[in-house]
Amino acid sequence: MPSEGAGGAFRRRVERAAELRAVRATGITAQEEAELTAAEEKEREKRRKVDDARRAEYLIRDAMAQGKFDNLKYTGKPIPGLGEGYDPDWWVKGLIQRENITGMGPKAILLRTEDAELDGRLDAQYSEKQVRDILQDFNRRVIDARRQLQGGPPVVTKTRDIDAEVERWHERRAAVAAAPPPPEPEIKRSWWRRIRDGST
């Protein structure tokens, strides 16, 4: 089976043969064909002499002129992550964030995310037993993750003091219960009802 390079060369020969047939069909003379071939060879030689830096600069300027760099995502904004220390798990964190993946990834990152959202999860519970069960499960998983020696980012999430967290949960519930209820929104009548009822 021919390689990709051989296939590309064959395709170029076929295209060149088609060009020559088209030129001969138009009634070009042998001398004009030789001049055309010489001009093409001269153009190819010019391209070969241009170094890569000039070629890249030309392509960039050409793309700018065509507007291909207009409206880029971070135009006029700082590039995220620039200037931060190297994180070997940057791609995993980026993937999880971009794709909004939950339940997958290194345990250390999942536990950090869960720790940040734990108060909200506890506030949604109705009994102290549910809160204690969630905290015990969370602490157990943090301790298990610390014992694992499978590599990956270190587990820096701390376990939660269950009694202190239950006390905080009670305080948050009491604050919500003591807060005055939000005012009821004023019902706006549509303009045609106001006209119909005779009030403006």
Accessible surface in RSA format (square Angstrom, percent):
REM  Atomic radii and reference values for relative SASA: ProtOr
REM  Chains: A
REM  Algorithm: Lee & Richards
REM  Probe-radius: 1.40
REM  Slices: 20
REM RES _ NUM      All-atoms   Total-Side   Main-Chain    Non-polar    All polar
REM                ABS   REL    ABS   REL    ABS   REL    ABS   REL    ABS   REL
RES MET A   1   231.95 120.1 149.33  98.8  82.61 196.7 121.61 103.4 110.34 146.2
RES PRO A   2   100.88  73.5  78.56  71.6  22.32  81.1  89.17  73.6  11.72  72.8
RES SER A   3    77.23  65.3  60.72  81.0  16.51  38.0  54.95 117.0  22.27  31.2
RES GLU A   4   148.82  85.4 134.72 101.9  14.10  33.6  70.16 135.7  78.66  64.2
RES GLY A   5    54.05  66.6   0.00   N/A  54.05  66.6  43.94 120.6  10.11  22.6
RES ALA A   6    49.05  45.1  34.48  53.2  14.58  33.2  42.77  60.2   6.28  16.6
RES GLY A   7    31.07  38.3   0.00   N/A  31.07  38.3  27.31  74.9   3.76   8.4
RES GLY A   8    11.46  14.1   0.00   N/A  11.46  14.1  10.14  27.8   1.32   3.0
RES ALA A   9    31.65  29.1  30.20  46.6   1.45   3.3  30.92  43.5   0.73   1.9
RES PHE A  10   120.37  60.2 120.37  74.6   0.00   0.0 120.37  73.0   0.00   0.0
RES ARG A  11   138.22  58.0 136.42  69.5   1.80   4.3  51.58  70.5  86.64  52.5
RES ARG A  12   153.60  64.5 149.84  76.4   3.75   8.9  67.10  91.7  86.50  52.4
RES ARG A  13   152.77  64.1 145.52  74.2   7.26  17.3  73.68 100.7  79.09  47.9
RES VAL A  14    72.78  47.9  69.72  63.1   3.07   7.4  72.77  63.2   0.01   0.0
RES GLU A  15    92.39  53.0  88.73  67.1   3.66   8.7  36.82  71.2  55.57  45.4
RES ARG A  16    58.32  24.5  56.78  28.9   1.54   3.7  41.45  56.7  16.86  10.2
RES ALA A  17    38.87  35.7  34.39  53.1   4.48  10.2  37.83  53.3   1.04   2.8
RES ALA A  18    46.56  42.8  40.44  62.4   6.12  13.9  41.91  59.0   4.65  12.3
RES GLU A  19    90.57  52.0  85.55  64.7   5.01  11.9  39.25  75.9  51.32  41.9
RES LEU A  20    36.36  20.2  36.35  26.0   0.01   0.0  36.35  25.5   0.01   0.0
RES ARG A  21   151.25  63.5 145.59  74.2   5.66  13.5  70.73  96.7  80.51  48.8
RES ALA A  22    58.75  54.0  48.90  75.5   9.85  22.4  57.31  80.7   1.44   3.8
RES VAL A  23    32.29  21.2  30.60  27.7   1.69   4.1  32.29  28.1   0.00   0.0
RES ARG A  24   135.10  56.7 119.29  60.8  15.82  37.7  50.73  69.3  84.38  51.1
RES ALA A  25    90.47  83.2  47.40  73.1  43.07  98.0  59.97  84.5  30.50  80.8
RES THR A  26   115.82  82.4  76.27  77.3  39.56  94.3  76.33 102.5  39.49  59.7
RES GLY A  27    59.88  73.8   0.00   N/A  59.88  73.8  34.65  95.1  25.24  56.5
RES ILE A  28    47.80  27.2  25.50  19.0  22.30  53.8  29.54  21.3  18.26  49.6
RES THR A  29    75.64  53.8  68.76  69.7   6.88  16.4  72.59  97.5   3.05   4.6
RES ALA A  30    85.60  78.7  69.35 107.0  16.25  37.0  73.32 103.2  12.28  32.5
RES GLN A  31   129.59  72.5 121.67  88.9   7.93  18.9  42.29  90.0  87.30  66.2
RES GLU A  32    84.06  48.3  81.17  61.4   2.88   6.9  27.11  52.4  56.94  46.5
RES GLU A  33    29.09  16.7  29.05  22.0   0.05   0.1   8.05  15.6  21.04  17.2
RES ALA A  34    61.46  56.5  50.10  77.3  11.36  25.8  57.28  80.7   4.17  11.1
RES GLU A  35   102.15  58.6  93.85  71.0   8.31  19.8  45.39  87.8  56.76  46.3
RES LEU A  36    66.76  37.2  62.49  44.7   4.27  10.7  66.27  46.5   0.49   1.3
RES THR A  37    61.92  44.0  61.81  62.7   0.11   0.3  54.94  73.8   6.98  10.6
RES ALA A  38    62.12  57.1  50.57  78.0  11.55  26.3  57.89  81.5   4.23  11.2
RES ALA A  39    56.97  52.4  46.68  72.0  10.29  23.4  51.80  72.9   5.17  13.7
RES GLU A  40    48.39  27.8  43.53  32.9   4.86  11.6  30.97  59.9  17.42  14.2
RES GLU A  41    78.58  45.1  78.57  59.4   0.01   0.0  44.59  86.3  33.98  27.7
RES LYS A  42   139.83  68.2 133.46  81.9   6.37  15.2  81.88  73.7  57.95  61.7
RES GLU A  43    74.84  43.0  73.90  55.9   0.93   2.2  24.57  47.5  50.26  41.0
RES ARG A  44    96.91  40.7  95.32  48.6   1.60   3.8  39.20  53.6  57.71  35.0
RES GLU A  45    68.61  39.4  68.61  51.9   0.00   0.0  30.57  59.1  38.04  31.1
RES LYS A  46   117.46  57.3 114.01  70.0   3.45   8.2  67.37  60.6  50.09  53.4
RES ARG A  47   146.34  61.4 143.38  73.1   2.96   7.0  57.61  78.7  88.73  53.8
RES ARG A  48   146.21  61.4 116.95  59.6  29.27  69.7  70.39  96.2  75.83  46.0
RES LYS A  49   157.16  76.7 124.93  76.7  32.23  76.7  79.50  71.6  77.66  82.7
RES VAL A  50    57.85  38.1  52.11  47.2   5.75  13.8  53.99  46.9   3.86  10.5
RES ASP A  51    78.97  55.3  68.93  68.6  10.04  23.7  46.12 108.5  32.86  32.8
RES ASP A  52   108.49  76.0 101.67 101.2   6.81  16.1  38.35  90.3  70.14  69.9
RES ALA A  53    71.88  66.1  56.49  87.2  15.39  35.0  65.75  92.6   6.13  16.2
RES ARG A  54   167.26  70.2 162.95  83.1   4.30  10.2  42.08  57.5 125.18  75.9
RES ARG A  55    97.96  41.1  96.11  49.0   1.85   4.4  46.19  63.1  51.77  31.4
RES ALA A  56    48.88  44.9  44.76  69.1   4.12   9.4  48.42  68.2   0.46   1.2
RES GLU A  57    91.69  52.6  88.41  66.9   3.28   7.8  27.81  53.8  63.88  52.2
RES TYR A  58   131.27  61.3 131.27  74.7   0.00   0.0  91.96  69.1  39.32  48.5
RES LEU A  59   100.97  56.2  96.50  69.0   4.47  11.2  96.85  68.0   4.12  11.1
RES ILE A  60    92.16  52.4  90.88  67.7   1.28   3.1  92.16  66.4   0.00   0.0
RES ARG A  61   135.99  57.1 131.02  66.8   4.97  11.8  61.66  84.3  74.33  45.0
RES ASP A  62    51.14  35.8  45.79  45.6   5.35  12.6   5.64  13.3  45.50  45.4
RES ALA A  63    18.03  16.6  16.29  25.1   1.74   4.0  17.68  24.9   0.36   0.9
RES MET A  64   116.27  60.2  99.12  65.6  17.14  40.8  87.33  74.3  28.93  38.3
RES ALA A  65    90.73  83.4  47.03  72.6  43.70  99.4  59.67  84.0  31.06  82.3
RES GLN A  66   107.07  59.9  69.69  50.9  37.39  89.0  38.25  81.4  68.82  52.2
RES GLY A  67    26.49  32.7   0.00   N/A  26.49  32.7  12.08  33.1  14.41  32.3
RES LYS A  68   136.35  66.5 111.46  68.4  24.89  59.3  70.17  63.2  66.18  70.5
RES PHE A  69    91.25  45.7  81.35  50.4   9.89  25.7  81.40  49.4   9.84  28.2
RES ASP A  70    95.96  67.2  79.49  79.1  16.48  39.0  23.84  56.1  72.13  71.9
RES ASN A  71   149.08 102.8 111.12 107.4  37.96  91.4  35.49  85.4 113.58 109.8
RES LEU A  72    98.66  54.9  88.85  63.6   9.81  24.7  90.40  63.5   8.26  22.2
RES LYS A  73   158.11  77.1 132.71  81.4  25.40  60.5  95.25  85.7  62.86  67.0
RES TYR A  74    89.90  42.0  79.63  45.3  10.27  26.7  61.24  46.0  28.66  35.3
RES THR A  75    90.78  64.6  68.74  69.7  22.03  52.5  74.55 100.1  16.22  24.5
RES GLY A  76    86.73 107.0   0.00   N/A  86.73 107.0  44.45 122.0  42.27  94.7
RES LYS A  77   128.57  62.7 114.42  70.2  14.15  33.7  69.73  62.8  58.83  62.7
RES PRO A  78   122.85  89.5 104.05  94.8  18.81  68.4 115.80  95.6   7.05  43.8
RES ILE A  79    99.84  56.8  93.27  69.5   6.58  15.9  93.27  67.2   6.58  17.9
RES PRO A  80    86.94  63.4  59.11  53.9  27.83 101.2  70.81  58.5  16.12 100.2
RES GLY A  81    46.02  56.8   0.00   N/A  46.02  56.8  21.48  58.9  24.54  55.0
RES LEU A  82   137.47  76.6 110.35  78.9  27.11  68.2 113.61  79.8  23.86  64.2
RES GLY A  83    83.53 103.0   0.00   N/A  83.53 103.0  42.40 116.3  41.13  92.1
RES GLU A  84   130.55  75.0 103.35  78.2  27.21  64.8  40.26  77.9  90.30  73.7
RES GLY A  85    69.14  85.3   0.00   N/A  69.14  85.3  42.98 117.9  26.17  58.6
RES TYR A  86   180.96  84.5 142.20  80.9  38.77 100.9 117.87  88.6  63.09  77.8
RES ASP A  87    42.44  29.7  39.12  38.9   3.32   7.8  24.58  57.8  17.86  17.8
RES PRO A  88    84.80  61.8  75.18  68.5   9.62  35.0  75.22  62.1   9.58  59.6
RES ASP A  89    24.04  16.8  24.04  23.9   0.00   0.0   0.00   0.0  24.04  24.0
RES TRP A  90   159.36  64.0 152.40  73.8   6.96  16.3 142.25  75.8  17.12  27.8
RES TRP A  91   143.74  57.7 140.33  67.9   3.41   8.0 126.63  67.5  17.11  27.8
RES VAL A  92    20.19  13.3  20.13  18.2   0.06   0.2  20.19  17.5   0.00   0.0
RES LYS A  93    69.85  34.1  64.85  39.8   5.00  11.9  42.74  38.5  27.12  28.9
RES GLY A  94    19.19  23.7   0.00   N/A  19.19  23.7  18.52  50.8   0.67   1.5
RES LEU A  95    69.22  38.6  69.22  49.5   0.00   0.0  69.22  48.6   0.00   0.0
RES ILE A  96    28.20  16.0  26.98  20.1   1.23   3.0  26.98  19.4   1.23   3.3
RES GLN A  97   151.18  84.5 129.98  95.0  21.20  50.5  45.67  97.2 105.51  80.0
RES ARG A  98   169.87  71.3 134.16  68.4  35.72  85.0  75.04 102.6  94.83  57.5
RES GLU A  99   106.58  61.2  83.63  63.3  22.95  54.6  17.53  33.9  89.05  72.7
RES ASN A 100   123.96  85.5 108.31 104.7  15.65  37.7  26.01  62.6  97.95  94.7
RES ILE A 101    47.15  26.8  36.65  27.3  10.50  25.3  41.32  29.8   5.83  15.8
RES THR A 102   116.79  83.1  94.35  95.6  22.45  53.5  65.44  87.9  51.35  77.6
RES GLY A 103    67.80  83.6   0.00   N/A  67.80  83.6  35.71  98.0  32.09  71.9
RES MET A 104   128.01  66.3 123.88  82.0   4.13   9.8  95.82  81.5  32.19  42.6
RES GLY A 105    39.16  48.3   0.00   N/A  39.16  48.3  15.98  43.9  23.17  51.9
RES PRO A 106    34.55  25.2  21.99  20.0  12.55  45.6  33.97  28.0   0.58   3.6
RES LYS A 107   113.58  55.4 107.44  65.9   6.14  14.6  75.94  68.3  37.65  40.1
RES ALA A 108     2.89   2.7   0.95   1.5   1.94   4.4   0.97   1.4   1.92   5.1
RES ILE A 109    17.92  10.2  17.90  13.3   0.02   0.0  17.90  12.9   0.02   0.0
RES LEU A 110    49.10  27.3  45.79  32.8   3.32   8.3  45.97  32.3   3.13   8.4
RES LEU A 111     7.45   4.1   7.45   5.3   0.00   0.0   7.45   5.2   0.00   0.0
RES ARG A 112    85.53  35.9  78.29  39.9   7.24  17.2  43.77  59.8  41.76  25.3
RES THR A 113    68.77  48.9  62.76  63.6   6.01  14.3  50.47  67.8  18.30  27.7
RES GLU A 114    34.68  19.9  31.56  23.9   3.13   7.4  23.51  45.5  11.17   9.1
RES ASP A 115    41.50  29.1  38.07  37.9   3.43   8.1   0.40   0.9  41.11  41.0
RES ALA A 116    86.83  79.8  47.22  72.9  39.61  90.1  58.83  82.9  27.99  74.2
RES GLU A 117   112.78  64.7 103.48  78.3   9.29  22.1  45.70  88.4  67.07  54.8
RES LEU A 118     0.62   0.3   0.00   0.0   0.62   1.6   0.62   0.4   0.00   0.0
RES ASP A 119    43.93  30.8  43.68  43.5   0.25   0.6  18.68  44.0  25.25  25.2
RES GLY A 120    49.54  61.1   0.00   N/A  49.54  61.1  35.95  98.6  13.59  30.4
RES ARG A 121   105.53  44.3  96.02  48.9   9.51  22.6  44.29  60.5  61.24  37.1
RES LEU A 122     0.00   0.0   0.00   0.0   0.00   0.0   0.00   0.0   0.00   0.0
RES ASP A 123    62.74  43.9  45.18  45.0  17.55  41.5  24.94  58.7  37.80  37.7
RES ALA A 124    66.07  60.8  44.25  68.3  21.82  49.6  56.16  79.1   9.91  26.3
RES GLN A 125    34.52  19.3  33.70  24.6   0.82   1.9   0.29   0.6  34.23  26.0
RES TYR A 126   180.54  84.3 163.21  92.9  17.33  45.1 116.61  87.6  63.94  78.8
RES SER A 127    46.04  38.9  41.93  56.0   4.12   9.5  41.20  87.7   4.84   6.8
RES GLU A 128    65.59  37.7  60.49  45.8   5.09  12.1  21.11  40.8  44.47  36.3
RES LYS A 129   144.43  70.5 138.14  84.8   6.29  15.0 110.71  99.7  33.72  35.9
RES GLN A 130    76.33  42.7  73.98  54.1   2.36   5.6  25.05  53.3  51.28  38.9
RES VAL A 131     0.00   0.0   0.00   0.0   0.00   0.0   0.00   0.0   0.00   0.0
RES ARG A 132    73.41  30.8  73.41  37.4   0.00   0.0  28.95  39.6  44.46  26.9
RES ASP A 133    64.53  45.2  58.39  58.1   6.15  14.5  26.78  63.0  37.76  37.7
RES ILE A 134    20.35  11.6  17.67  13.2   2.68   6.5  20.17  14.5   0.18   0.5
RES LEU A 135     0.00   0.0   0.00   0.0   0.00   0.0   0.00   0.0   0.00   0.0
RES GLN A 136    98.11  54.9  91.66  67.0   6.45  15.4  27.93  59.5  70.17  53.2
RES ASP A 137    50.66  35.5  46.35  46.1   4.30  10.2  22.82  53.7  27.84  27.8
RES PHE A 138     0.06   0.0   0.06   0.0   0.00   0.0   0.06   0.0   0.00   0.0
RES ASN A 139    20.02  13.8  20.02  19.3   0.00   0.0  10.98  26.4   9.04   8.7
RES ARG A 140   124.96  52.5 119.89  61.1   5.07  12.1  66.82  91.3  58.13  35.2
RES ARG A 141    72.62  30.5  69.34  35.3   3.28   7.8  42.79  58.5  29.83  18.1
RES VAL A 142     0.00   0.0   0.00   0.0   0.00   0.0   0.00   0.0   0.00   0.0
RES ILE A 143    68.62  39.0  68.56  51.1   0.06   0.1  68.62  49.4   0.00   0.0
RES ASP A 144    48.12  33.7  47.38  47.2   0.74   1.8  15.16  35.7  32.96  32.9
RES ALA A 145     6.29   5.8   0.24   0.4   6.06  13.8   0.24   0.3   6.06  16.0
RES ARG A 146   114.34  48.0  88.95  45.3  25.39  60.5  43.82  59.9  70.52  42.7
RES ARG A 147   170.61  71.6 146.67  74.8  23.94  57.0  61.10  83.5 109.51  66.4
RES GLN A 148    80.57  45.1  64.41  47.1  16.17  38.5  12.82  27.3  67.75  51.4
RES LEU A 149   171.10  95.3 134.07  95.9  37.03  93.1 139.53  98.0  31.58  85.0
RES GLN A 150   155.32  86.9 116.35  85.0  38.96  92.8  47.85 101.9 107.46  81.5
RES GLY A 151    67.38  83.1   0.00   N/A  67.38  83.1  39.39 108.1  27.99  62.7
RES GLY A 152    61.48  75.8   0.00   N/A  61.48  75.8  25.06  68.8  36.42  81.6
RES PRO A 153    20.30  14.8   8.25   7.5  12.05  43.8  12.55  10.4   7.75  48.2
RES PRO A 154    96.80  70.5  86.02  78.4  10.77  39.2  96.80  79.9   0.00   0.0
RES VAL A 155    33.15  21.8  12.06  10.9  21.09  50.8  12.06  10.5  21.09  57.2
RES VAL A 156    93.38  61.4  73.24  66.3  20.15  48.5  79.95  69.5  13.43  36.4
RES THR A 157     6.62   4.7   0.55   0.6   6.06  14.5   6.40   8.6   0.21   0.3
RES LYS A 158   159.52  77.8 155.30  95.3   4.22  10.0  98.28  88.5  61.24  65.2
RES THR A 159    55.08  39.2  37.91  38.4  17.16  40.9   6.56   8.8  48.52  73.3
RES ARG A 160    39.85  16.7  33.15  16.9   6.69  15.9  16.56  22.6  23.28  14.1
RES ASP A 161    94.51  66.2  79.25  78.9  15.26  36.1  37.72  88.8  56.79  56.6
RES ILE A 162    36.83  21.0  34.07  25.4   2.76   6.7  34.07  24.5   2.76   7.5
RES ASP A 163    94.71  66.3  87.94  87.5   6.78  16.0  32.40  76.3  62.31  62.1
RES ALA A 164    45.95  42.2  36.95  57.0   9.00  20.5  44.39  62.5   1.55   4.1
RES GLU A 165    14.92   8.6  14.92  11.3   0.00   0.0   0.03   0.1  14.89  12.2
RES VAL A 166     6.05   4.0   6.05   5.5   0.00   0.0   6.05   5.3   0.00   0.0
RES GLU A 167    97.21  55.8  96.52  73.0   0.69   1.6  35.41  68.5  61.80  50.5
RES ARG A 168    96.28  40.4  95.92  48.9   0.36   0.9  41.23  56.3  55.05  33.4
RES TRP A 169     5.56   2.2   5.56   2.7   0.00   0.0   5.56   3.0   0.00   0.0
RES HIS A 170    76.19  41.6  72.46  50.4   3.73   9.5  52.09  53.7  24.10  28.0
RES GLU A 171   100.38  57.6  91.96  69.6   8.42  20.1  40.44  78.2  59.94  48.9
RES ARG A 172    57.75  24.2  53.89  27.5   3.86   9.2  56.86  77.7   0.89   0.5
RES ARG A 173    95.44  40.1  88.31  45.0   7.12  17.0  24.13  33.0  71.31  43.2
RES ALA A 174    62.02  57.0  51.17  79.0  10.85  24.7  58.88  82.9   3.13   8.3
RES ALA A 175    65.37  60.1  49.68  76.7  15.69  35.7  58.75  82.7   6.62  17.5
RES VAL A 176   116.57  76.7 104.54  94.6  12.02  29.0 107.65  93.5   8.91  24.2
RES ALA A 177    88.67  81.5  51.27  79.1  37.41  85.1  62.29  87.7  26.38  69.9
RES ALA A 178    87.12  80.1  51.51  79.5  35.62  81.0  62.97  88.7  24.15  64.0
RES ALA A 179    55.19  50.7  39.09  60.3  16.10  36.6  44.74  63.0  10.44  27.7
RES PRO A 180   114.61  83.5  97.06  88.5  17.55  63.8 102.51  84.6  12.10  75.2
RES PRO A 181   114.99  83.8  97.53  88.9  17.46  63.5 103.03  85.1  11.96  74.3
RES PRO A 182   112.96  82.3  97.38  88.8  15.58  56.6 103.22  85.2   9.74  60.5
RES PRO A 183   124.38  90.6 101.60  92.6  22.78  82.8 112.82  93.1  11.56  71.8
RES GLU A 184   161.29  92.6 135.71 102.7  25.58  60.9  51.05  98.7 110.23  90.0
RES PRO A 185   116.20  84.7  97.08  88.5  19.12  69.5 107.55  88.8   8.65  53.8
RES GLU A 186   151.60  87.0 122.79  92.9  28.81  68.6  52.81 102.1  98.79  80.7
RES ILE A 187   154.80  88.1 132.43  98.7  22.37  53.9 136.99  98.6  17.81  48.3
RES LYS A 188   178.98  87.3 149.44  91.7  29.55  70.4  96.30  86.7  82.69  88.1
RES ARG A 189    94.81  39.8  84.31  43.0  10.50  25.0  43.39  59.3  51.41  31.2
RES SER A 190    46.25  39.1  31.64  42.2  14.61  33.7  42.12  89.7   4.13   5.8
RES TRP A 191   166.51  66.8 163.67  79.2   2.84   6.7 139.13  74.2  27.38  44.4
RES TRP A 192   122.59  49.2 119.76  58.0   2.84   6.7 101.64  54.2  20.95  34.0
RES ARG A 193   103.82  43.6 103.82  52.9   0.00   0.0  12.53  17.1  91.29  55.3
RES ARG A 194    90.26  37.9  90.15  46.0   0.11   0.3  19.84  27.1  70.43  42.7
RES ILE A 195   120.36  68.5 103.84  77.4  16.51  39.8 108.22  77.9  12.14  32.9
RES ARG A 196   150.87  63.3 116.64  59.5  34.23  81.5  66.68  91.1  84.19  51.0
RES ASP A 197    76.69  53.7  41.23  41.0  35.46  83.8  21.96  51.7  54.73  54.6
RES GLY A 198    65.89  81.3   0.00   N/A  65.89  81.3  33.54  92.0  32.35  72.5
RES SER A 199    45.08  38.1  38.72  51.7   6.36  14.7  44.28  94.3   0.80   1.1
RES THR A 200   165.03 117.4 107.88 109.4  57.14 136.2  91.66 123.1  73.37 110.9
END  Absolute sums over single chains surface
CHAIN  1 A    16884.7      13893.2       2991.5      10134.5       6750.2
END  Absolute sums over all chains
TOTAL         16884.7      13893.2       2991.5      10134.5       6750.2
